[in-house]
Amino acid sequence: MTIGVDDDESAFSHLDDSKATEESWLRICSKLKGEVGEVEYRTWLTKIALGPVDGDEITLLLPTRFLRDWVRSQYGDRLSELWNQEVSSIRRVELQVARPGDPTAPTALLLEENPTPATVNTPSEPEDAGRTTPEVKSDIVASLDTRFTFDTFVVGKPNEFAYACARRVAEKPSSVGFNPLFLYGGVGLGKTHLMHAIGAELLQRGNVSVAYMSAEKFMYRFIAAIRSQSTMEFKEQLRSVDVLMIDDLQFLIGKDNTQEEFFHTFNALVDAGRQIVVSADKSPSDLSGLEDRLRTRLGCGMVADIHATTFELRISILEAKAAASGVVVPAKVLEFLAHKITSNVRELEGALNRLIAHANLFGRPVTLEATQDVLHDILKAHDRRVTIEEIQKKVAEHWNIRLTDMSSARRARAVARPRQVAMYLAKQLTSRSLPEIGRKFGNRDHTTVMHAVSRVAELMERDAAFAEDVELMRRMLES
């Protein structure tokens, strides 16, 4: 299949000059890498090599039919555009599969059929010369993010157990009861951070090979190995590492063949005394869709959950990030963010980074008003619609009264006070009018609601314990 591009007819006078063509290709590769990102570029595009130039057509060679078809469908048009921009006389880009022994194929590409593994995430010259560090091919692993270390991980009640387990694995891989280490929790709570931190700590200690990849990449590489008839090479590469870390295992649900391959890789590594670290959004027992034998093996090591963050942990995270940035962020702004963005630490940090960037770009101090303006889109997305029914239910549970008391005519203080608090919170947390709120509380008049709101506000000023109770209710309803 030929991919065509129309452009002007200006000539490239030295098209047959291989050096000039290679320089053009290097510039195109640099642009592609900037557009698609490091990981995607390394996964799909590094194996493209230059083929011959024939008139207005250039041939690009790939090692397998699967890779050729994927590159053609995903990047074919863009490759044609970039070549035409770089060398205006090039009108067509042909993608072909290189065959060993083909005289038109570059030697460097043909070597990929029997590649020499490159060391990735391993020390270049270990002090212990008596032990050979297993090597891992660069295109089957992802790089560790140097920002994610144990030092930059903020520890609190919700994540302290997972943190302690991760530390233990980093200090003593394959410890009894810690293999595999299974981390689970919601999105953006720190699972990936801990996995990168384990890898960074192990590599710092030296003489250890570490492979980290997402479950999705594991699947793609396994499929590519099947298509290119190189499954044995794929197996050997993964089973030669000291520590294998697989992120977001839930992605393998429903992928039976990939699950089976992971199961055998898992067994081979554990039997050889190697460490495995896995993360997912649920515990092994709750990952319905995984094979029973795989769920059983995953649950036989150490399972550590990361709970949703508390207000105090979110404040600690924000304070640490703000201090590292060098920008002064007022405490009231940090508290505002910690109240508003409650479910995802990644988004919480992103919001703070955006604020800091805005302050640096415009040379303005961070204020609460500026925060609401700069983050209006994020804050709007997190403004949860609280209903009066939810408020009534929460308040009734907290003060141990019946839900029907919210609408009853009972005037006993034990009932009247919680009812007033519910009216106060309804006014604060919903957009309902006073008459509408009154109707939800047994068709009471709007003046009754006004009295309840002013009475609760007055009591909160005088009674710190009462104010704390009401504030707790507000936080529970907003989270």
C-alpha positions in Angstrom: 0.0 0.0 0.0 1.3 3.4 -1.0 0.6 6.6 1.0 0.5 9.6 -1.2 1.0 13.3 -0.4 0.6 16.3 -2.8 2.9 19.3 -2.5 4.9 21.7 -4.6 7.4 20.4 -7.1 10.6 21.9 -5.7 13.5 19.4 -6.0 15.9 18.1 -3.4 19.1 18.3 -5.4 21.0 15.7 -3.3 18.3 13.1 -2.8 20.7 10.3 -3.7 23.0 11.4 -1.0 22.5 8.9 1.8 23.9 11.2 4.4 21.5 14.0 3.6 18.6 11.5 3.6 19.6 10.1 6.9 19.8 13.7 8.4 16.3 14.3 7.1 15.1 11.1 8.7 16.7 12.1 12.0 14.8 15.4 12.0 11.6 13.6 11.2 12.1 11.2 14.0 12.7 14.0 16.4 9.5 15.7 15.4 7.6 12.4 15.7 9.0 11.8 19.2 7.9 15.3 20.3 4.4 14.7 19.0 3.6 11.2 20.3 5.8 11.2 23.5 8.7 9.1 24.6 6.8 5.9 25.5 4.7 5.7 22.4 7.6 6.5 20.2 9.8 3.8 21.8 7.0 1.3 21.6 6.0 1.6 17.9 8.4 3.8 16.0 12.0 3.0 16.9 12.2 0.0 14.6 11.5 2.0 11.5 14.6 2.1 9.2 15.3 3.9 6.0 15.0 1.9 2.8 15.8 3.0 -0.8 14.7 6.2 -2.5 13.2 5.8 -5.9 12.4 9.0 -7.7 9.6 10.7 -5.6 9.1 7.7 -3.4 10.9 6.6 -0.2 10.6 3.2 1.4 10.5 2.7 5.2 11.2 -0.7 6.5 9.8 -2.5 9.6 10.7 -5.9 11.0 7.2 -7.5 11.1 4.0 -7.4 9.2 2.1 -6.6 12.4 4.3 -3.6 13.1 4.1 -2.4 9.5 0.3 -2.5 9.6 0.1 -0.7 12.9 2.5 2.0 11.9 0.6 2.4 8.5 -2.8 2.8 10.2 -1.7 5.0 13.1 1.2 7.1 11.7 1.2 6.6 7.9 -0.4 9.9 6.9 1.8 11.8 9.4 5.0 10.2 8.1 4.0 11.2 4.6 3.4 14.8 5.7 6.7 15.1 7.5 8.7 13.6 4.7 7.0 16.0 2.2 7.7 19.0 4.5 11.4 17.9 4.9 12.0 16.9 1.3 9.5 18.5 -1.0 10.2 16.1 -3.9 9.1 13.1 -1.8 5.5 12.5 -2.7 5.0 9.0 -1.5 6.1 6.9 1.5 6.0 3.1 1.1 6.0 1.0 4.3 7.4 -2.5 3.8 8.4 -5.5 5.8 12.2 -6.1 5.8 13.3 -9.6 5.1 16.6 -11.1 6.4 19.0 -11.2 3.5 17.3 -8.5 1.6 20.1 -6.5 0.0 18.0 -3.3 0.1 17.4 -3.5 3.8 19.8 -1.6 6.2 22.0 -3.9 8.3 20.9 -2.1 11.5 17.3 -3.1 10.9 18.1 -6.7 10.0 19.9 -7.1 13.3 16.5 -6.5 15.0 15.5 -10.0 13.9 18.1 -11.4 16.4 18.7 -8.4 18.6 21.4 -8.1 21.2 19.5 -7.1 24.4 20.3 -3.7 25.8 20.5 -3.1 29.5 17.6 -0.9 30.8 17.1 0.3 34.3 20.2 -1.6 35.4 23.6 -0.3 36.7 26.2 -0.1 33.9 29.1 -1.4 36.0 28.0 -3.2 39.2 30.7 -3.5 41.8 29.9 -7.2 42.3 31.8 -8.5 39.2 31.0 -12.1 40.3 27.3 -11.8 39.4 25.9 -10.9 36.0 23.0 -8.6 36.0 20.2 -9.9 33.7 19.6 -7.6 30.8 16.2 -6.4 29.6 15.4 -5.3 26.1 14.6 -1.6 26.0 11.4 -1.8 23.9 9.5 -4.0 26.4 9.9 -1.9 29.5 8.9 1.6 30.4 11.3 4.1 32.1 10.9 4.8 35.7 9.9 8.4 36.6 12.6 10.0 38.6 10.1 12.2 40.4 8.4 9.3 42.1 10.6 8.3 45.0 9.9 7.4 48.6 11.1 10.8 49.6 8.5 12.6 47.6 5.6 10.3 48.7 3.6 11.9 51.5 2.5 9.3 54.1 -0.7 9.4 56.1 -3.3 7.1 57.6 -4.9 6.0 54.3 -1.6 4.9 52.7 0.9 4.1 55.5 0.5 0.3 55.3 1.0 0.3 51.5 4.0 2.6 51.9 5.5 0.3 54.6 5.1 -2.8 52.4 6.6 -1.0 49.4 9.6 0.1 51.5 10.1 -3.5 52.7 10.1 -4.9 49.2 12.6 -2.2 48.1 14.9 -3.2 51.0 14.5 -7.0 50.7 13.0 -8.2 47.5 11.3 -11.6 47.6 10.9 -11.4 51.4 8.7 -14.1 52.9 5.1 -13.0 52.7 5.8 -10.1 50.3 5.9 -11.9 47.0 3.9 -10.8 45.2 3.2 -7.4 46.6 -0.2 -6.4 45.4 -1.2 -2.7 45.7 -4.7 -1.6 45.1 -6.8 1.5 45.4 -8.7 4.1 43.4 -7.4 6.3 40.6 -4.7 8.8 41.6 -4.1 7.6 45.1 -0.4 6.7 44.7 -0.1 3.1 43.5 2.1 4.0 40.5 4.2 6.4 42.6 5.0 3.6 45.0 5.9 1.2 42.2 8.3 3.7 40.7 9.7 4.4 44.1 10.4 0.7 44.6 12.2 0.6 41.3 14.3 3.7 42.0 15.3 2.4 45.4 16.3 -1.0 44.0 18.4 0.5 41.2 20.1 2.9 43.6 21.2 -0.1 45.6 22.7 -1.6 42.4 23.1 -5.0 40.8 19.4 -5.5 40.2 17.5 -5.5 37.0 14.0 -4.0 37.1 11.3 -4.2 34.5 8.2 -2.0 34.8 5.3 -1.8 32.4 1.5 -1.3 32.4 -0.7 -4.4 31.9 -1.8 -2.8 28.6 1.8 -2.7 27.3 2.3 -6.3 28.5 -0.6 -7.3 26.3 0.6 -5.3 23.3 4.1 -6.7 23.5 2.8 -10.3 23.9 0.6 -9.9 20.8 3.5 -8.4 18.8 5.7 -11.3 19.9 3.0 -13.8 18.6 2.7 -12.0 15.3 6.5 -11.8 14.8 6.9 -15.4 16.0 9.3 -14.3 18.8 7.3 -15.4 21.8 10.3 -17.3 23.3 12.4 -14.2 23.2 9.6 -12.2 24.9 9.3 -14.9 27.6 13.0 -15.0 28.2 13.4 -11.3 28.5 10.7 -10.9 31.1 11.7 -14.0 33.1 15.3 -12.9 33.3 14.7 -9.8 35.5 15.1 -9.7 39.2 12.0 -7.5 39.8 8.9 -7.4 37.5 6.3 -4.7 38.1 3.0 -4.6 36.3 0.7 -1.6 36.7 -3.1 -1.6 36.3 -3.6 -5.3 36.2 -7.4 -4.9 35.8 -6.7 -4.2 32.1 -6.1 -7.9 31.6 -9.7 -8.7 32.5 -11.3 -10.5 29.5 -7.9 -11.1 27.8 -7.7 -14.8 28.5 -4.5 -15.6 26.4 -2.6 -12.7 27.9 -3.7 -13.7 31.4 -2.4 -17.2 30.8 1.0 -15.8 29.6 1.2 -13.5 32.7 0.3 -16.5 34.9 3.2 -18.6 33.5 5.6 -15.6 33.8 4.4 -15.0 37.4 5.0 -18.7 38.3 8.4 -18.8 36.6 9.6 -15.7 38.5 8.3 -16.7 41.9 9.7 -20.2 41.5 13.1 -18.6 40.7 12.9 -16.4 43.8 12.3 -13.2 41.9 10.1 -10.3 43.1 6.8 -9.3 41.6 4.9 -6.1 42.3 1.4 -5.6 40.9 -1.2 -2.8 41.1 -4.9 -2.7 40.3 -8.0 -0.7 41.2 -9.4 -3.6 43.3 -8.2 -6.4 45.5 -7.4 -9.8 43.9 -10.7 -11.3 45.2 -12.7 -8.5 43.7 -11.2 -8.6 40.2 -13.9 -10.7 38.6 -12.9 -11.6 35.1 -9.5 -12.8 36.1 -8.9 -16.5 36.1 -9.4 -18.1 39.5 -5.9 -19.6 39.6 -4.4 -16.1 38.8 -6.5 -14.4 41.5 -5.4 -17.0 44.0 -1.7 -16.6 43.2 -2.0 -12.8 43.4 -3.6 -13.0 46.8 -1.0 -15.4 48.3 1.6 -12.6 48.9 1.0 -9.3 50.6 -2.1 -7.4 49.6 -2.0 -3.7 50.6 -4.8 -1.2 49.9 -4.6 2.6 49.6 -7.7 4.2 51.0 -9.2 7.5 49.8 -7.3 10.5 51.2 -8.4 12.3 54.3 -8.6 16.1 54.6 -5.4 16.0 56.7 -3.4 14.0 54.2 -4.5 16.2 51.3 -3.3 19.2 53.3 0.0 17.5 53.9 0.5 16.7 50.3 -0.3 20.2 49.2 2.0 21.7 51.8 4.9 19.5 50.6 4.3 20.3 47.0 4.0 24.0 47.7 7.2 24.1 49.8 9.1 22.3 47.0 7.9 24.8 44.4 9.3 27.8 46.3 6.0 29.7 45.8 4.1 31.0 48.9 0.6 29.5 48.9 -1.6 30.7 51.8 -3.0 28.2 54.2 -6.6 29.2 53.3 -5.9 28.3 49.6 -4.5 24.9 50.5 -7.5 24.2 52.8 -9.9 25.4 50.0 -8.2 23.0 47.5 -8.2 20.1 50.0 -12.0 20.6 50.6 -12.9 20.9 46.9 -10.7 18.2 45.3 -11.2 15.1 47.4 -11.0 12.0 45.2 -7.8 12.2 43.2 -4.4 13.2 44.5 -3.1 13.5 40.9 -5.8 16.0 40.1 -5.1 17.8 43.4 -1.4 18.2 42.6 -2.3 19.2 39.1 -4.5 22.0 40.3 -1.7 23.3 42.6 0.8 23.1 39.8 -1.5 25.2 37.7 -1.8 27.8 40.4 1.9 27.9 40.9 2.6 28.2 37.1 0.1 31.1 36.9 1.8 32.9 39.8 5.2 32.4 38.2 4.1 33.5 34.7 2.3 36.7 35.8 4.3 37.5 38.9 1.2 37.6 41.1 0.6 36.3 44.6 -1.6 33.2 45.0 -4.9 34.3 46.6 -8.2 32.6 47.2 -9.9 34.8 44.6 -7.2 34.0 42.0 -7.5 30.3 42.8 -11.2 30.3 42.1 -10.6 32.2 38.8 -7.7 30.1 37.6 -9.2 26.7 38.5 -12.8 27.5 37.7 -13.2 24.6 35.3 -11.7 22.0 37.8 -13.7 23.4 40.7 -16.9 23.3 38.6 -16.3 19.6 37.8 -16.0 18.9 41.5 -19.0 20.8 42.6 -21.2 17.8 43.6 -24.9 18.3 43.6 -25.9 17.7 47.2 -29.6 17.0 47.7 -31.8 18.0 50.7 -32.7 14.3 51.1 -29.0 13.4 51.5 -28.6 16.2 54.0 -31.5 15.0 56.1 -30.4 11.4 56.0 -26.8 12.2 57.1 -27.9 14.6 59.9 -30.4 12.1 61.2 -27.8 9.3 61.3 -25.3 11.6 63.0 -27.7 12.8 65.7 -29.4 9.4 66.0 -32.9 10.5 65.2 -35.5 9.1 62.8 -35.5 10.4 59.2 -39.3 11.1 59.6 -38.5 13.5 62.4 -37.1 16.0 59.8 -40.7 16.5 58.6 -42.6 15.9 61.8 -44.1 18.5 64.2 -42.1 17.3 67.2 -40.4 20.2 69.0 -38.2 18.4 71.5 -34.7 19.8 71.5 -33.2 16.4 70.6 -35.1 16.6 67.3 -35.5 20.3 66.7 -31.7 21.1 66.8 -30.7 18.5 64.2 -33.6 19.6 62.1 -32.3 23.2 62.3 -28.8 22.0 61.3 -30.2 20.2 58.3 -32.0 23.4 57.2 -28.8 25.4 57.7 -26.8 22.9 55.6 -29.5 22.8 52.9 -29.2 26.6 52.6 -25.3 26.4 52.5 -24.9 23.4 50.1 -27.9 23.6 47.7 -29.3 26.3 45.4 -32.8 25.7 46.7 -34.8 28.8 47.8 -36.0 29.2 51.4 -39.7 28.3 50.6 -38.4 25.1 48.7 -36.3 24.1 51.7 -39.3 24.7 54.0 -41.5 22.4 51.9 -38.9 19.6 52.3 -39.2 19.9 56.1 -42.9 19.2 56.5 -44.2 22.2 54.6 -42.7 24.7 57.1 -42.8 28.4 56.3 -39.7 30.1 54.9 -39.4 32.3 58.0 -38.9 29.1 60.0 -35.9 28.2 57.7 -34.5 31.7 58.2 -34.7 31.4 61.9 -33.0 27.9 61.8 -30.1 29.3 59.6 -29.5 32.3 61.9 -29.8 30.2 65.1 -27.3 27.5 63.9 -24.8 30.2 62.8 -25.1 31.9 66.2 -24.6 28.6 68.1 -21.5 27.8 65.9 -19.9 31.0 67.0 -20.5 30.3 70.7 -19.9 26.5 70.8 -16.7 25.1 69.3 -17.8 21.5 69.7 -21.1 22.2 68.0 -19.4 24.1 65.2 -17.1 21.1 64.7 -20.1 18.8 64.4 -21.7 20.9 61.7 -18.4 21.3 59.8 -18.0 17.5 59.9 -21.4 17.1 58.4 -20.5 19.6 55.6 -17.3 17.7 54.8 -19.0 14.4 54.7 -21.7 15.8 52.3 -19.2 17.5 50.0 -16.8 14.5 49.7 
